Amino acid sequence: MKKIFPTLGILLVASSLSACISVSESNMESGKQIAIMSQQAIATCGQGNVDKVTTNCFSCKSQVAK
């Protein structure tokens, strides 16, 4: 009984780190467009400075002086 709880905990953590995505032709095209915009966003904003990427735009994180 004591071994069941750690095993269930590990399975719960593993399942929370994975996700299933329904793939259709339109999703594949959107995925290609996201990849293109992501590359452009990294080139423009810099690695680690991209805030959000969609199929038709992206935004950079605001650069606030610390």
Backbone as CSV, one residue per row, in Angstrom:
resi,resn,N_x,N_y,N_z,CA_x,CA_y,CA_z,C_x,C_y,C_z
1,MET,0.822,-1.194,0.000,0.000,0.000,0.000,0.866,1.257,0.000
2,LYS,1.977,1.232,0.751,2.843,2.405,0.825,3.539,2.675,-0.506
3,LYS,3.758,1.632,-1.306,4.434,1.804,-2.602,3.482,2.352,-3.668
4,ILE,2.200,2.238,-3.443,1.221,2.704,-4.427,1.221,4.222,-4.527
5,PHE,1.307,4.920,-3.391,1.244,6.378,-3.404,2.403,7.031,-4.160
6,PRO,3.654,6.606,-3.950,4.735,7.211,-4.763,4.578,6.919,-6.251
7,THR,4.133,5.718,-6.573,3.924,5.352,-7.976,2.825,6.211,-8.592
8,LEU,1.734,6.387,-7.875,0.653,7.238,-8.372,1.117,8.682,-8.510
9,GLY,1.939,9.138,-7.587,2.478,10.491,-7.661,3.326,10.691,-8.902
10,ILE,4.169,9.731,-9.202,5.034,9.809,-10.391,4.175,9.811,-11.654
11,LEU,3.164,8.959,-11.706,2.275,8.924,-12.875,1.498,10.226,-13.033
12,LEU,1.081,10.799,-11.922,0.353,12.058,-11.975,1.231,13.184,-12.516
13,VAL,2.461,13.256,-12.046,3.393,14.278,-12.524,3.697,14.073,-13.997
14,ALA,3.944,12.843,-14.396,4.252,12.557,-15.803,3.084,12.912,-16.711
15,SER,1.866,12.611,-16.273,0.715,12.922,-17.122,0.445,14.417,-17.187
16,SER,0.806,15.163,-16.153,0.580,16.610,-16.184,1.590,17.322,-17.079
17,LEU,2.708,16.689,-17.386,3.721,17.295,-18.241,3.516,16.988,-19.721
18,SER,2.536,16.174,-20.041,2.289,15.831,-21.432,0.929,16.356,-21.859
19,ALA,0.782,16.550,-23.158,-0.494,17.016,-23.687,-0.714,16.395,-25.057
20,CYS,-1.943,16.166,-25.398,-2.303,15.635,-26.704,-2.894,16.756,-27.540
21,ILE,-2.478,16.829,-28.784,-2.960,17.850,-29.693,-3.565,17.156,-30.903
22,SER,-4.760,17.551,-31.250,-5.408,17.023,-32.435,-4.744,17.645,-33.665
23,VAL,-4.261,16.794,-34.558,-3.560,17.290,-35.738,-4.437,17.103,-36.959
24,SER,-4.738,18.200,-37.621,-5.439,18.156,-38.895,-4.636,19.003,-39.877
25,GLU,-5.063,19.026,-41.113,-4.316,19.779,-42.125,-4.250,21.265,-41.780
26,SER,-5.338,21.835,-41.289,-5.327,23.252,-40.940,-4.414,23.507,-39.746
27,ASN,-4.361,22.575,-38.781,-3.448,22.715,-37.648,-2.000,22.616,-38.103
28,MET,-1.736,21.772,-39.091,-0.371,21.644,-39.592,0.061,22.939,-40.269
29,GLU,-0.827,23.550,-41.030,-0.515,24.815,-41.689,-0.297,25.908,-40.647
30,SER,-1.116,25.928,-39.616,-0.948,26.898,-38.530,0.387,26.668,-37.827
31,GLY,0.745,25.419,-37.640,2.019,25.093,-37.004,3.195,25.596,-37.813
32,LYS,3.115,25.470,-39.131,4.181,25.985,-40.001,4.280,27.504,-39.889
33,GLN,3.128,28.165,-39.855,3.104,29.624,-39.760,3.648,30.084,-38.400
34,ILE,3.310,29.365,-37.331,3.842,29.690,-35.999,5.360,29.538,-35.996
35,ALA,5.870,28.490,-36.631,7.318,28.273,-36.684,8.012,29.417,-37.417
36,ILE,7.427,29.868,-38.512,8.002,30.984,-39.274,7.995,32.260,-38.438
37,MET,6.858,32.543,-37.802,6.765,33.749,-36.975,7.679,33.663,-35.753
38,SER,7.860,32.461,-35.210,8.755,32.284,-34.059,10.195,32.606,-34.433
39,GLN,10.622,32.135,-35.602,11.977,32.444,-36.066,12.163,33.943,-36.257
40,GLN,11.165,34.596,-36.835,11.231,36.042,-37.042,11.248,36.775,-35.702
41,ALA,10.452,36.289,-34.746,10.391,36.921,-33.429,11.738,36.822,-32.711
42,ILE,12.386,35.666,-32.776,13.691,35.496,-32.134,14.727,36.380,-32.809
43,ALA,14.653,36.477,-34.141,15.604,37.335,-34.858,15.405,38.802,-34.496
44,THR,14.172,39.213,-34.291,13.864,40.612,-33.991,14.058,40.948,-32.515
45,CYS,13.501,40.103,-31.639,13.500,40.404,-30.201,14.755,39.917,-29.483
46,GLY,15.348,38.856,-29.999,16.484,38.225,-29.337,16.030,37.003,-28.549
47,GLN,16.939,36.047,-28.403,16.639,34.805,-27.684,16.191,35.120,-26.256
48,GLY,15.063,34.570,-25.834,14.556,34.758,-24.487,13.773,36.045,-24.281
49,ASN,13.618,36.850,-25.309,12.909,38.124,-25.180,11.578,38.153,-25.920
50,VAL,11.105,37.004,-26.391,9.836,36.931,-27.112,8.714,36.769,-26.085
51,ASP,7.696,37.614,-26.190,6.572,37.559,-25.255,5.486,36.617,-25.759
52,LYS,5.031,36.815,-27.009,3.923,36.030,-27.542,4.066,35.907,-29.050
53,VAL,3.704,34.735,-29.585,3.737,34.498,-31.032,2.409,33.892,-31.448
54,THR,1.814,34.444,-32.502,0.612,33.866,-33.107,0.927,33.589,-34.570
55,THR,-0.083,33.133,-35.306,0.140,32.818,-36.718,0.414,34.039,-37.570
56,ASN,0.015,35.235,-37.107,0.200,36.420,-37.941,0.959,37.561,-37.273
57,CYS,1.389,37.402,-36.015,2.148,38.471,-35.372,2.937,37.925,-34.183
58,PHE,3.795,38.777,-33.632,4.519,38.426,-32.419,4.758,39.699,-31.636
59,SER,5.095,39.529,-30.357,5.444,40.691,-29.535,6.662,40.338,-28.690
60,CYS,7.458,41.357,-28.424,8.653,41.192,-27.604,8.332,41.563,-26.160
61,LYS,9.094,40.993,-25.230,8.967,41.381,-23.836,9.416,42.814,-23.697
62,SER,8.772,43.544,-22.813,9.193,44.936,-22.596,10.538,44.935,-21.866
63,GLN,11.418,45.774,-22.297,12.759,45.873,-21.726,12.775,46.969,-20.661
64,VAL,12.493,46.606,-19.423,12.466,47.558,-18.322,13.811,47.517,-17.623
65,ALA,14.418,48.697,-17.418,15.712,48.760,-16.752,15.567,48.335,-15.305
66,LYS,16.512,47.547,-14.850,16.465,47.076,-13.468,17.296,47.948,-12.575
